[in-house]
Amino acid sequence: MYSFMNDYSEGAHPRILEMLMKYNFEQNDGYGEDIHCAKAKEYIKRFVQKDDVDIHFIPGGTQTNLLVISSFLRPHQCVISADTGHISVHETGAIEATGHKVVTAPSVNGKLTPDAIQEVLDYHANEHMVQPKMVYISNSTELGTIYTKEELTAIHNICKNKDLILYLDGARIGSALTCKLNDMQLKDIAELTDVFYIGGTKNGALYGEALVICREDLKKDFRYLIKQRGALLAKGFILGIQFEALFQDNLYFELAANANMMAEKVAMIIKEHGYSFYVPPCTNMIFPILPNKLLDELSKEFKYLIETKMDEERTVIRLVTSWATPHEAITQLEKFFMRQARQGDGARQGDGSSV
């Protein structure tokens, strides 16, 4: 049974494992002050085309979100998120547990808009309510959609005008930046946000994220805050080696592009059999709308996640491809749909539209 549940089911790209083995008996300084973290930082700076950014390697995405938001907000301040945002629906109240409210706003295909941000600001008008101070977005979003440069610039502008910190969750930033609809590079992200992270866990690393702080007044004492939250690893060089492997050349983006390519193949198979999508397919996460009868059979051969119920007869599921998704899995999926079509259980039952 092949799993399309997520993009972190496999271990790590062989090059990372090779480098970990190569340097396994090498003695390194601890807590990220080693030569491998230094090299990884230089490689990342080359891609963001900024030498004045601070880069920190953090074990995981939720921990990175918790660190950033709790560190940069004062006790009376809150963070604005799309209603689908990861910090709102998938982190077990991690942000609220630090004392900061997550205020959600309606999203458009998973994306936050300047108008939605302004509505939150208008509502939170005085000292009797929490004060919005940060905007949280993710690219790609929880629905696999991406922000265009124009959209991100508009959010950047309102944040700048309203003195808000703009934070971009980049758990799947590789997939976003290698999407065919994308018109940005890492250097654009660095120019248009105050802080963002580059996800390794979901793009070929064993684990780890690279946090990039662009805004000068946010940099001070951040290592103290990492340590206080338990995220300053003694063996920080293990994170450094992984990002060194990913960014010493174009490997990071090659892996993300492969995940997108595999998702595109999956989407084509589903379209060819007459089904529609909850949002237009874009990156390595796709959300087809399928008949429940078909899902009963699909679950016998593949793992997937249920996103939401469309109605009594149809369900939206999430299918995710990764850097390691083999062609054989795509072939197996194609054979499944062809078999169901021949049996009359699967074909042409979609409504031909996307939400």
C-alpha positions as CSV (number, residue, x, y, z in Angstrom):
1,M,0.0,0.0,0.0
2,Y,1.6,3.3,-1.1
3,S,1.1,6.4,1.0
4,F,0.1,9.8,-0.5
5,M,-0.6,11.1,3.0
6,N,2.4,13.4,3.3
7,D,5.9,14.4,2.0
8,Y,7.9,13.3,5.1
9,S,7.3,9.5,5.1
10,E,10.8,8.8,3.8
11,G,14.1,9.3,5.5
12,A,16.5,11.6,3.6
13,H,18.0,12.1,0.2
14,P,21.1,9.8,-0.2
15,R,23.4,12.8,-0.6
16,I,22.5,13.9,2.9
17,L,23.1,10.4,4.3
18,E,26.4,10.2,2.5
19,M,27.6,13.5,4.0
20,L,26.4,12.5,7.5
21,M,28.4,9.3,7.1
22,K,31.4,11.2,5.7
23,Y,31.6,13.5,8.7
24,N,30.3,11.1,11.3
25,F,33.6,10.8,13.2
26,E,34.5,14.4,12.7
27,Q,34.5,16.4,15.9
28,N,32.5,19.7,15.7
29,D,31.7,22.6,17.9
30,G,28.2,22.4,19.4
31,Y,25.0,24.5,19.2
32,G,25.3,25.4,15.6
33,E,28.7,27.1,15.9
34,D,30.4,24.5,13.6
35,I,31.9,24.7,10.1
36,H,29.0,22.9,8.5
37,C,26.3,25.3,9.8
38,A,28.6,28.2,8.7
39,K,28.9,26.7,5.2
40,A,25.1,26.1,5.0
41,K,24.4,29.7,6.0
42,E,26.8,31.0,3.3
43,Y,25.1,28.8,0.7
44,I,21.6,30.0,1.7
45,K,22.8,33.6,1.6
46,R,23.9,33.0,-1.9
47,F,20.3,32.0,-2.9
48,V,18.6,34.9,-1.0
49,Q,21.2,37.3,-2.3
50,K,21.5,39.1,1.1
51,D,24.5,39.0,3.4
52,D,22.9,40.8,6.3
53,V,20.3,38.1,7.2
54,D,20.6,36.0,10.3
55,I,20.1,32.2,9.8
56,H,19.3,29.7,12.5
57,F,18.7,26.0,12.2
58,I,15.6,24.7,14.1
59,P,14.5,21.1,14.5
60,G,10.9,21.4,13.2
61,G,8.2,23.6,11.8
62,T,5.9,23.9,14.8
63,Q,8.9,24.7,17.0
64,T,10.0,27.4,14.5
65,N,6.5,28.9,14.4
66,L,6.3,28.9,18.2
67,L,9.8,30.5,18.5
68,V,9.2,33.3,16.0
69,I,5.7,34.3,17.2
70,S,6.4,34.1,20.9
71,S,9.8,35.9,20.5
72,F,8.6,38.8,18.5
73,L,5.3,39.6,20.1
74,R,4.8,41.5,23.3
75,P,2.3,39.9,25.9
76,H,-0.7,41.9,24.7
77,Q,-0.2,41.3,21.0
78,C,-1.6,38.7,18.6
79,V,-0.8,37.2,15.2
80,I,-3.2,37.3,12.2
81,S,-3.5,34.1,10.2
82,A,-5.7,32.7,7.4
83,D,-8.5,30.5,8.7
84,T,-6.7,27.6,7.1
85,G,-3.3,28.5,8.6
86,H,-1.1,25.8,10.1
87,I,-0.7,27.7,13.4
88,S,-4.5,27.9,13.7
89,V,-5.6,24.3,12.8
90,H,-2.6,22.0,13.1
91,E,-0.4,22.9,16.0
92,T,-2.5,21.9,19.0
93,G,-2.7,25.5,20.3
94,A,1.1,25.8,20.5
95,I,0.9,29.6,19.9
96,E,-1.9,30.2,22.3
97,A,0.0,28.2,24.9
98,T,2.7,30.9,24.8
99,G,0.0,33.5,25.6
100,H,-0.6,34.9,22.2
101,K,-3.9,34.8,20.4
102,V,-4.2,33.6,16.8
103,V,-6.8,35.8,15.1
104,T,-8.0,34.2,11.9
105,A,-9.3,35.8,8.8
106,P,-11.2,34.4,5.8
107,S,-8.9,33.1,3.1
108,V,-9.2,32.8,-0.6
109,N,-8.0,29.3,-1.7
110,G,-5.9,29.2,1.5
111,K,-4.4,32.6,0.9
112,L,-4.6,35.7,3.2
113,T,-5.5,39.0,1.5
114,P,-4.8,42.7,2.5
115,D,-8.5,43.3,2.8
116,A,-8.8,40.5,5.3
117,I,-5.9,41.8,7.3
118,Q,-7.5,45.3,7.3
119,E,-10.7,43.9,8.6
120,V,-8.9,42.4,11.6
121,L,-7.1,45.7,12.2
122,D,-10.4,47.6,12.1
123,Y,-12.1,45.3,14.5
124,H,-9.2,45.3,17.0
125,A,-9.4,49.0,17.5
126,N,-8.5,49.7,21.1
127,E,-6.8,48.5,24.3
128,H,-9.7,46.3,25.3
129,M,-8.7,43.8,22.7
130,V,-5.5,42.1,21.7
131,Q,-3.3,44.2,19.4
132,P,-2.5,42.7,16.0
133,K,1.2,42.9,15.4
134,M,2.2,40.0,13.1
135,V,0.8,38.5,9.9
136,Y,1.5,34.8,9.4
137,I,1.2,33.3,5.9
138,S,2.6,30.1,4.4
139,N,3.9,29.4,0.9
140,S,2.8,27.0,-0.3
141,T,-0.5,27.2,1.7
142,E,-2.3,24.5,3.5
143,L,-4.3,24.0,0.3
144,G,-1.2,23.7,-1.9
145,T,-1.7,27.1,-3.5
146,I,1.0,29.8,-3.8
147,Y,1.3,33.5,-3.5
148,T,2.3,35.5,-6.6
149,K,4.9,38.3,-6.3
150,E,2.1,40.8,-6.7
151,E,0.0,39.2,-3.9
152,L,3.0,39.0,-1.5
153,T,4.0,42.6,-2.3
154,A,0.5,43.8,-1.5
155,I,0.7,42.0,1.9
156,H,4.2,43.4,2.4
157,N,2.9,46.9,1.8
158,I,0.0,46.7,4.3
159,C,2.3,45.2,6.9
160,K,4.8,48.0,6.4
161,N,2.1,50.7,6.5
162,K,0.5,49.3,9.6
163,D,3.8,48.4,11.4
164,L,3.1,44.7,11.3
165,I,5.8,41.9,11.3
166,L,5.4,39.7,8.2
167,Y,6.3,36.1,8.8
168,L,6.2,33.4,6.1
169,D,6.1,29.7,7.0
170,G,8.2,28.0,4.4
171,A,7.6,24.4,5.3
172,R,7.0,23.7,1.6
173,I,8.7,26.8,0.1
174,G,10.7,24.6,-2.3
175,S,7.5,23.3,-3.8
176,A,6.1,26.9,-4.0
177,L,9.1,28.3,-5.7
178,T,9.4,25.5,-8.3
179,C,5.7,25.6,-9.2
180,K,5.0,26.4,-12.8
181,L,2.8,29.3,-11.7
182,N,5.4,30.8,-9.5
183,D,7.1,34.2,-10.4
184,M,9.4,34.5,-7.3
185,Q,12.8,33.4,-6.1
186,L,14.2,33.1,-2.6
187,K,15.6,36.6,-2.9
188,D,12.1,38.0,-3.4
189,I,10.9,36.3,-0.3
190,A,13.8,37.8,1.6
191,E,13.0,41.3,0.3
192,L,9.2,41.1,1.0
193,T,9.1,39.5,4.4
194,D,10.6,40.3,7.8
195,V,11.3,36.6,8.7
196,F,10.7,33.3,6.9
197,Y,11.9,29.8,7.0
198,I,13.1,27.3,4.5
199,G,11.6,23.8,5.2
200,G,13.9,20.8,5.1
201,T,11.7,18.2,6.8
202,K,9.3,18.1,3.9
203,N,11.9,18.4,1.2
204,G,14.5,15.7,1.5
205,A,16.1,16.3,4.9
206,L,15.9,14.0,7.9
207,Y,14.5,16.9,9.8
208,G,15.1,20.6,10.2
209,E,14.2,24.1,9.1
210,A,16.4,27.1,8.2
211,L,15.0,30.2,9.8
212,V,16.0,33.5,8.0
213,I,15.6,36.8,9.9
214,C,15.7,39.7,7.5
215,R,14.6,42.6,9.8
216,E,17.4,44.1,11.8
217,D,15.5,44.8,15.0
218,L,14.3,41.2,15.3
219,K,17.8,39.7,15.3
220,K,19.0,40.7,18.8
221,D,19.4,37.9,21.4
222,F,17.6,35.3,19.3
223,R,20.0,32.5,20.2
224,Y,19.0,33.1,23.8
225,L,15.4,32.6,22.8
226,I,16.1,29.4,20.8
227,K,17.9,28.0,23.9
228,Q,15.1,28.9,26.2
229,R,12.6,27.1,24.0
230,G,14.7,24.0,23.9
231,A,15.5,24.3,20.2
232,L,19.3,24.9,20.3
233,L,20.6,21.4,19.6
234,A,24.0,20.4,21.1
235,K,24.6,18.5,17.9
236,G,23.5,21.4,15.7
237,F,26.1,20.3,13.1
238,I,23.7,17.5,12.1
239,L,21.3,20.2,10.9
240,G,24.1,22.1,9.3
241,I,25.3,19.2,7.3
242,Q,21.8,18.5,5.9
243,F,21.4,22.1,4.7
244,E,24.9,22.1,3.4
245,A,24.0,19.2,1.2
246,L,20.7,20.7,0.1
247,F,22.1,24.2,-0.8
248,Q,25.7,23.6,-2.0
249,D,24.1,23.3,-5.4
250,N,20.6,23.2,-6.7
251,L,19.5,20.0,-5.0
252,Y,16.9,21.6,-2.7
253,F,15.0,22.9,-5.7
254,E,15.5,19.8,-7.8
255,L,13.8,17.7,-5.1
256,A,10.9,20.1,-4.8
257,A,10.5,20.2,-8.6
258,N,10.3,16.4,-8.6
259,A,7.6,16.4,-6.0
260,N,5.6,18.9,-8.1
261,M,6.1,16.9,-11.3
262,M,4.8,13.8,-9.6
263,A,1.7,15.7,-8.3
264,E,1.1,17.0,-11.8
265,K,1.0,13.4,-13.1
266,V,-1.4,12.5,-10.4
267,A,-3.7,15.5,-11.2
268,M,-3.7,14.6,-14.9
269,I,-4.8,11.0,-14.1
270,I,-7.7,12.3,-12.0
271,K,-8.7,15.0,-14.5
272,E,-8.7,12.4,-17.3
273,H,-11.3,10.4,-15.4
274,G,-13.6,13.3,-15.1
275,Y,-13.1,14.5,-11.5
276,S,-12.7,18.1,-10.2
277,F,-10.6,19.7,-7.5
278,Y,-11.4,21.6,-4.3
279,V,-8.7,24.1,-5.4
280,P,-6.8,24.2,-8.7
281,P,-3.7,21.9,-8.5
282,C,-0.5,23.8,-8.2
283,T,2.2,22.3,-6.1
284,N,2.8,18.8,-4.5
285,M,-0.5,18.8,-2.6
286,I,-3.7,18.2,-4.5
287,F,-7.3,18.0,-3.3
288,P,-9.5,16.0,-5.6
289,I,-13.3,15.7,-5.1
290,L,-14.1,12.0,-5.3
291,P,-17.2,9.8,-4.9
292,N,-17.3,8.0,-1.5
293,K,-17.9,4.7,-3.3
294,L,-14.6,5.2,-5.2
295,L,-12.8,6.1,-1.9
296,D,-13.8,2.8,-0.4
297,E,-11.8,1.1,-3.1
298,L,-9.0,3.6,-3.1
299,S,-8.3,3.1,0.6
300,K,-7.5,-0.6,-0.1
301,E,-4.5,0.3,-2.2
302,F,-3.4,3.8,-1.1
303,K,-3.2,6.0,2.0
304,Y,-4.5,9.5,1.9
305,L,-6.0,12.2,4.2
306,I,-9.7,13.3,4.2
307,E,-9.8,17.1,3.9
308,T,-13.6,17.8,4.1
309,K,-17.0,16.4,3.1
310,M,-18.4,18.1,0.0
311,D,-21.9,16.5,0.4
312,E,-23.4,13.1,1.2
313,E,-21.9,11.5,-1.9
314,R,-18.5,13.2,-2.4
315,T,-15.4,13.9,-0.2
316,V,-12.4,16.1,-0.7
317,I,-9.1,14.2,0.0
318,R,-5.5,15.3,0.1
319,L,-2.9,13.6,-1.9
320,V,0.7,14.6,-1.4
321,T,3.8,13.6,-3.4
322,S,7.4,14.0,-2.3
323,W,11.0,14.2,-3.6
324,A,11.0,10.4,-3.3
325,T,7.7,9.5,-4.9
326,P,8.5,6.7,-7.4
327,H,7.1,6.5,-10.9
328,E,5.8,3.0,-10.0
329,A,3.4,4.7,-7.5
330,I,2.0,6.9,-10.2
331,T,1.6,3.9,-12.5
332,Q,-0.2,2.0,-9.8
333,L,-2.6,4.9,-9.2
334,E,-3.3,5.2,-13.0
335,K,-4.1,1.4,-13.2
336,F,-6.4,1.8,-10.2
337,F,-8.5,4.5,-12.0
338,M,-8.5,2.6,-15.2
339,R,-9.7,-0.5,-13.5
340,Q,-12.4,1.4,-11.7
341,A,-13.5,3.0,-14.9
342,R,-13.9,-0.4,-16.6
343,Q,-15.9,-1.6,-13.7
344,G,-18.2,1.4,-14.0
345,D,-17.5,2.5,-10.4
346,G,-15.2,5.4,-11.0
347,A,-15.3,7.2,-14.3
348,R,-17.0,10.5,-15.1
349,Q,-18.7,11.1,-11.8
350,G,-17.1,14.5,-11.1
351,D,-19.0,17.7,-11.6
352,G,-16.3,19.1,-14.0
353,S,-15.6,22.2,-11.9
354,S,-13.3,23.4,-9.2
355,V,-14.3,25.3,-6.0
